[in-house]
């Protein structure tokens, strides 16, 4: 059925568990455990946990139903079965997946301009267990090939596209081809784009990650993460998931499900607003650079155009006056709120060097283009003229 319906329709449709005569709106199964008909039934279920529900750390009807919807969205139009596991945060999704895929002595090849928490997790948590991380520019395919050819311990290529917060984009199809030629797995964080604008599985990526806290929920009222991959890997990943205990609550999953219903509409408005605002900022005399993949001047514009239907709601920019003018700007805006998250319906502004990437090694951060004067902007769905007026008055006051 999913091949016959448009993606936007699937997003709006009320997801239901597999029982008959369920309510029109997905219920919240607020139960920590589930009963058995008798001891024989209990024994059989524990032998095959996927056959029924046992304990909400393993699986829960509300959580499973929303997970299946996300799997259907990310794998839209692709043959073969795919699974999704919902986690209690984007970070727990990353941790769970990498723990399931890697062991002591393995290496992750990634980019230096990913989310600060992700790079810290790799170096400060997984690193303590003997997993090495190499940071490089994944847009340089010759360098990637060289690393893979000379280091057989590389088991995973991990990337964000667009990346947080520089909005650089990588060529997923080429990266996946390289990964497969060296028997490596590929992992894409698709948080910035969402399946409404980009689906990495289309390009052969093995696993997709989300901080569902961001665009998939979209309203800033729930935390969550998601892991999506081929069904062949389900047992491998679920085994770590249930033991680490990174499952979300049914209520958080229900909030996520409500957000998914408007995802297509929101992402279209986010993208349109961001394109207009990026053009406005790019022409402003006090702005030195705007990082937005929708701009033809963006170095990765052609890559983004080949992979995304629109360019999303995230951008970053620098002022000619550097950090001090950036501080004044962030204190001067009225509509844009200084909040350490992104992907909400309202516009949010943040200073990566002192906030999201504060604990990233400064040399690595600067090399990746995350300068002290960089400002990240999550463009909301407000009226675009109000957003331009807000940024305009703050810029004019500098």
C-alpha positions, -999 to +999 in steps of 0.1 A: +000+000+000+028+024+008+040+023-029+005+034-041+001+064-017+021+096-019+046+102+009+026+132+022-005+110+026+014+084+046+026+112+070-009+123+076-025+089+080-032+078+115-008+050+123-025+020+140-013-011+158-020-043+141-051-052+162-086-049+147-111-023+158-084+000+173-094+036+181-090+062+153-063+080+172-033+059+183-037+051+221-009+056+246-001+022+260+010+034+294+020+000+307+055-012+318+047-048+312+022-071+294+004-102+308+003-138+295-026-161+291-008-188+310+028-200+318+030-219+285+022-187+266+048-168+287+075-193+279+067-192+242+068-154+241+102-152+259+116-176+233+104-153+205+100-117+219+091-103+185+059-124+185+042-104+213+048-077+239+066-085+272+081-054+287+082-019+275+119-017+275+118-044+249+089-031+229+056-013+234+026-010+211+025+028+209+063+029+204+063+001+178+035+016+158+053+050+155+086+033+147+070+014+118+056+047+104+091+062+105+105+031+088+079+033+061+087+070+055+125+066+053+122+034+031+094+048+009+096+032-026+125+009-016+122-028-019+128-050+011+118-048+047+132-021+070+130-017+107+130+013+130+137+015+167+127+046+187+151+058+214+147+083+242+170+108+225+190+113+193+222+107+213+209+074+226+200+063+191+236+071+179+251+053+209+229+022+205+236+018+168+273+023+170+275+000+200+257-026+180+280-022+150+314-018+165+338-036+189+372-028+205+398-021+178+373-009+152+374+026+137+348+052+127+356+074+097+336+107+100+336+144+093+348+171+117+318+193+113+291+170+128+271+178+159+294+184+188+276+158+210+281+131+183+319+138+180+322+138+218+304+105+221+328+090+196+359+103+212+351+104+249+327+074+253+334+049+225+370+059+226+372+047+262+362+012+250+388+011+223+369+024+193+389+049+173+375+079+154+391+095+124+379+130+114+383+140+078+366+159+049+342+132+035+337+154+004+372+145-006+366+110-020+403+104-028+412+110+008+383+087+020+395+060-004+430+064+009+419+060+045+398+029+037+426+013+017+452+018+044+432+011+075+412-022+076+399-014+111+375+012+096+341-004+100+317+025+097+315+057+077+294+082+096+281+114+082+255+142+084+243+158+052+236+187+056+260+189+085+255+207+118+262+236+118+282+243+086+255+229+063+282+211+042+268+182+022+284+149+012+278+128-019+260+099-004+260+076-035+297+079-039+305+074-002+283+043-001+300+029-031+334+034-015+321+019+018+307-012+001+339-018-018+358-020+015+331-039+033+322-010+055+288+001+068+274+036+061+254+056+087+236+089+079+222+113+104+192+127+085+179+150+112+184+183+093+165+171+062+140+146+074+124+120+051+102+147+037+132+162+018+158+135+016+159+097+022+195+083+025+183+047+019+176+058-017+214+062-021+222+028-006+230+040+030+228+011+055+215+030+085+197+063+090+195+081+123+173+109+136+170+131+166+132+130+165+133+158+190+138+181+161+119+182+128+100+149+131+083+161+163+086+197+153+070+213+183+097+212+210+077+192+234+093+158+233+127+141+232+135+111+211+157+094+185+153+068+158+174+041+141+163+029+107+179+000+088+174-032+068+155-059+085+185-082+083+202-061+111+172-059+134+182-086+159+218-073+161+207-037+169+176-047+190+198-069+212+219-039+223+188-017+225+169-038+250+200-044+272+212-007+272+176+004+278+174+033+254+137+029+247+114+060+248+082+064+268+049+057+250+039+094+257+070+108+239+063+085+210+027+096+208+038+132+207+062+123+179+034+107+160+013+138+162+042+158+148+047+135+119+012+143+106+023+178+096+059+171+086+054+176+049+037+209+053+062+221+079+093+211+059+080+229+028+074+261+048+107+258+067+125+254+034+107+283+016+114+306+046+150+296+049+156+301+012+142+336+013+160+345+045+193+331+032+190+353+001+182+383+023+212+377+046+235+370+017+229+405+003+232+423+036+263+445+039+270+434+075+270+396+067+302+381+054+290+346+046+258+326+046+259+288+047+228+274+031+228+247+005+200+263-014+222+292-024+240+287-057+271+301-041+272+273-015+301+250-024+279+219-021+248+233-038+249+208-067+253+178-043+224+190-022+203+196-053+208+161-064+199+146-031+172+168-016+138+179-029+142+212-010+170+225+011+155+226+047+152+251+074+187+252+088+214+277+080+244+294+096+261+327+089+289+350+100+290+388+105+318+410+093+322+422+128+329+387+141+319+373+175+312+406+193+287+417+166+273+382+167+265+385+204+248+418+199+228+403+171+216+374+191+206+397+220+189+420+195+165+397+178+129+396+191+112+368+172+142+344+169+147+328+203+181+319+218+174+282+225+198+252+223+177+231+199+164+232+163+136+220+141+107+237+159+080+256+143+094+288+158+128+303+147+157+295+170+192+310+171+224+296+187+261+302+189+278+268+182+313+277+195+301+285+230+270+262+231+265+230+209+302+226+201+317+241+233+335+209+243+348+200+208+386+204+204+390+240+192+416+231+166+392+205+151+363+229+153+381+257+135+394+233+109+358+223+102+347+259+097+329+262+131+345+296+139+340+317+170+317+341+150+295+315+134+257+318+142+233+289+136+197+297+127+168+272+127+142+290+105+107+286+117+073+288+099+065+324+109+056+349+081+088+355+062+085+393+062+084+393+100+115+372+101+133+395+077+122+425+097+135+409+129+169+400+115+170+433+097+164+455+127+190+435+147+216+439+119+209+476+114+215+482+152+250+468+150 
